[in-house]
Amino acid sequence: MGVMPVNKLLVTMSLPMVISMLVQALYNIVDSMFVAQLSENALTAVSLAFPAQNLMIAVATGTGVGINARLSKNLGEKRFDTANKVAENGVFLAAVSFIVFALLGGIFSRLFFQMQTDIGEIVDYGTDYLIICTVCSFGIFFQITFERLLQSTGKTFYTMITQGVGAIVNIILDPIMIFGLFGFPRMEVAGAAAATVIGQIVAACIAVYLNHKKNHEIRLKVRAFRPDAGIIKHIYSVGVPSIIMASIGSVMTFGLNKILIAFSSTATAVLGVYFKLQSFIFMPIFGLNNGMVPIIAYNFGARKKDRMVKTMQLSILYAVCIMLLGLAAFWIFPAQLLGIFNASETMLQIGVPALRIISIHFAVAGFCIITSSVCQALGHGMLSLTVSLIRQLVVLLPVAYLLSLWGGLDAIWWAFPIAEVSSAILCSIFLRHIYQKEIKPLGEPLVDGRAAVKA
C-alpha cells in the first residue's frame, strides 16, 4: 500500500473489484431480462422495488465505507489491535442492520407498493419480491461487510471470487426458479428474489471463509466481543453520510417513479431498465472506488502526499474514460439495449430518447463519483452528502417535476444532465477545499506531532 508504484497498485487493487462489479451488473440485467419475459407488469414491479433494495444496499455499503476507511487508516498507523476491534464492531453492525430490514420488509412491503400504484398485479408481484429480499437480507449484509474487511487489507482478488460466485449462482438459478425448470416450482417474480438471496448467502459464506483463512492482518474474536460505542461512532462518522447519500438515491427514485407512473407504468419500467443498464457503466467505477479508498486512507495515515495525489488523478482519468464509453453505447445502441428486456413498441418509443438524454450526464459523472469518495476516505463525508443531497433532491427531483408539467414525458429525462452539472461544480469546489485542508499540509514538516501550517 505504501511502496508499490501507484498505477500498478491501483490497477492491482481495483481490477478484481471492477471485474466482480461487472459480473454483479450482469446478473442485475439478467434478473430483469427473465422477469421481463413474464410481463411488463412484472418488470414494473421489480422496478418499483428498486428504491427499497437500494436503501438496504446503501446501509450495507455505507457502513462498509466507514469500516474500510477506519480500518485502513489504523493499519497505516500500525494500530493492529484497534483495527481488529473495528472489524468486530463492523460485523456486529451488519447483524443489527439485517434484523431491522427483515422486520421492516416483513411488515411494510405491501404498503410500500400500494403507495406507488393501484394495479393489483404489480402490487402482488412486488410484495412477494420485496419480502423475500428483505427477510433473507442477512446474505447481502454479511457479504458486503466481510468483503470490505478483505479490501481494507488489499486482498481485493478474493472479493472478486465472492461476488463472482454469488452472481453466477444467481444467474443460474434465475430461469430455474422463475419459470420452474428441472422440477422446481414456478415462482415467477418471487423466484427472481429467491435466486438473488441464495446467491448473496453463498457469497457471504465464501467471504467469511476467506477472511478466516487468508486475511491474517485481522483476527475476529467472537466470544470476547463487546460492542464499542466509540468505534461504532467512528465507523458511522464516515459511514452515515455515505448511507444517507445512497439513501437519497432511494428517495429520488421513489419520487421519479411517482412522477413517471402518472404518465404510464411503461415509463416507470423504462426508468427501471435504465438503472439496470447504467449499473453496467457505474459498477466498474464503484469497483475503482473500492480499490482507491484504502490506498488513499492508508497513505493519509502514513503521510504520503504524492501517492495520494497520484491515486486521485489516475482514478479520475480511468473513471471518465469508462463513462465516455458508456455514453457512446447508450447513444449508438439504445434500441438494442432495450430489446434485452423484451421491450414493446411503446417502451421503445419512450425508452430510446430517454436513454440518450439521460446518458449525457455520464460525461461528468465519473469525476463526481471519484471526488465524493475521496472526501469520504479523508473523513469529510458531509461534503459528499451535500453534493448528493443537492444533486438528487434539491435539483434533480424538483426539476423533473417541473419539466413534467411544462414539457411532458420526454422533458423529464433532462433533469439528469442538469443535476449532474450542478454536482460537478460542487465537487470541483470541495476537491480544492480538501486538498488545501488535508493533503497539502502533509508536505510540511511535523511539529509536536502535527503538520506545520504556514501562516
Secondary structure as UniProt FT lines:
FT   HELIX           6..36
FT   TURN            37..38
FT   HELIX           40..76
FT   TURN            77..78
FT   HELIX           80..114
FT   TURN            115..116
FT   HELIX           120..135
FT   TURN            136..137
FT   HELIX           138..152
FT   TURN            153..154
FT   HELIX           156..179
FT   TURN            182..183
FT   HELIX           189..214
FT   TURN            216..217
FT   TURN            223..224
FT   HELIX           229..261
FT   TURN            262..263
FT   HELIX           265..301
FT   TURN            302..303
FT   HELIX           305..332
FT   HELIX           334..339
FT   TURN            340..342
FT   HELIX           345..358
FT   HELIX           359..361
FT   HELIX           362..377
FT   TURN            378..379
FT   HELIX           381..389
FT   HELIX           390..396
FT   HELIX           397..406
FT   HELIX           409..412
FT   TURN            413..414
FT   HELIX           415..434
FT   HELIX           435..439
FT   HELIX           440..443
FT   STRAND          446..447
FT   TURN            448..449
FT   STRAND          450..451
//
